[in-house]
Amino acid sequence: MDRQKTYDAGVSGDEGLRCARCGEPLVLSPVTFTYLGHAFPVELPACEACGLVFVPEELAKGRILHVERSLEDK
């Protein structure tokens, strides 16, 4: 069985982040970004209680923006 590649988001689980919605600590969890029909599995800090995911600004304005632009150019 083929394993789907998990992309490195450059985020560790030791930031001590807490959920803004329910206050629980965030833990690294598998999440999937979907854009223009492409899916990108990554591990990001997320709340186990409510599912809220933390996307760091550097990731959103850097690597994700680069991927979006690459896909839109195709």
For each residue, the residues with C-beta under 8 A, 3 or more apart:
1:
2:
3:
4: 41
5: 41
6: 30 41 42 43
7: 40 41 42
8: 42
9: 42 43 44 56 59 63
10: 58 59 63
11: 15 28 43 44 45 56 59
12: 15 28
13: 26 27 28 45
14:
15: 11 12 26 45
16: 25
17: 25 26 45 54
18: 23 24 25 26
19: 22 23 24 25 26 47 49 50 52
20: 52
21: 47 50 52
22: 19 47 49 50 52
23: 18 19
24: 18 19 47 48 49 50
25: 16 17 18 19
26: 13 15 17 18 19 45 46 47 54
27: 13 45 46 48
28: 11 12 13 43 44 45 46
29: 43 44 45 46 48 53
30: 6 41 42 43
31: 41 42 43 44 46 53
32: 39 40 41 42
33: 39 40 42 64
34: 37 38 39 40
35: 38 40 67 68 71
36: 71 72
37: 34
38: 34 35 71
39: 32 33 34
40: 7 32 33 34 35 67
41: 4 5 6 7 30 31 32
42: 6 7 8 9 30 31 32 33
43: 6 9 11 28 29 30 31
44: 9 11 28 29 31 53 54 55 59
45: 11 13 15 17 26 27 28 29 53 54
46: 26 27 28 29 31 51 52 53 54
47: 19 21 22 24 26 50 51 52 53
48: 24 27 29
49: 19 22 24
50: 19 21 22 24 47
51: 46 47
52: 19 20 21 22 46 47
53: 29 31 44 45 46 47
54: 17 26 44 45 46
55: 44 59 60 64
56: 9 11 59 60
57: 60 61
58: 10 61 62
59: 9 10 11 44 55 56 62 63 64
60: 55 56 57 64 65
61: 57 58 64 65
62: 58 59 65 66
63: 9 10 59 66 67
64: 33 55 59 60 61 67 68
65: 60 61 62 68 69
66: 62 63 69 70
67: 35 40 63 64 70 71
68: 35 64 65 71 72
69: 65 66 72 73
70: 66 67 73 74
71: 35 36 38 67 68 74
72: 36 68 69
73: 69 70
74: 70 71
